[in-house]
Amino acid sequence: MAKRALLVSAILGIIASVLGAYHGYGEILQERDTPKGIVINAFSRIDCPPAGNANCFPAMTILPTTFMVFGTITVIVAVFVLVCTILIIAGKNAGLLLLVASVVLLLVGEGFLPPVLGTAAGLVALWASRKPAS
């Protein structure tokens, strides 16, 4: 059962990392623009909300800088999440580290779904690595 749980954790962590890096890529493409608030769109198009109804990968950031800078930070954090996931696959107890990285994911602009998936991956990894009660 624990091996299956670690597999689920790894899959969720990989998806969170890839989606987070994709958010970062969209933010990097916006270069020197600055966000107008803490809720942003990772991709900027003419039909993005509130003017249109396209899904432009909404995200949140607390970094008061340009899209290029926090997009780069977003990609770096996504790589860190991938490293945590690899540690989980390798049998290391990195569930707590993945939980912390998921909170950072939320705050630097990696959207809302990647942090949820990363948190789920971390919780599953922690559950799978617990010691059975004797």
Beta strands, then each sheet from edge to edge (+ up, - down):
strand 1: 39-41
strand 2: 58-60
sheet 1: 1+ 2-
end
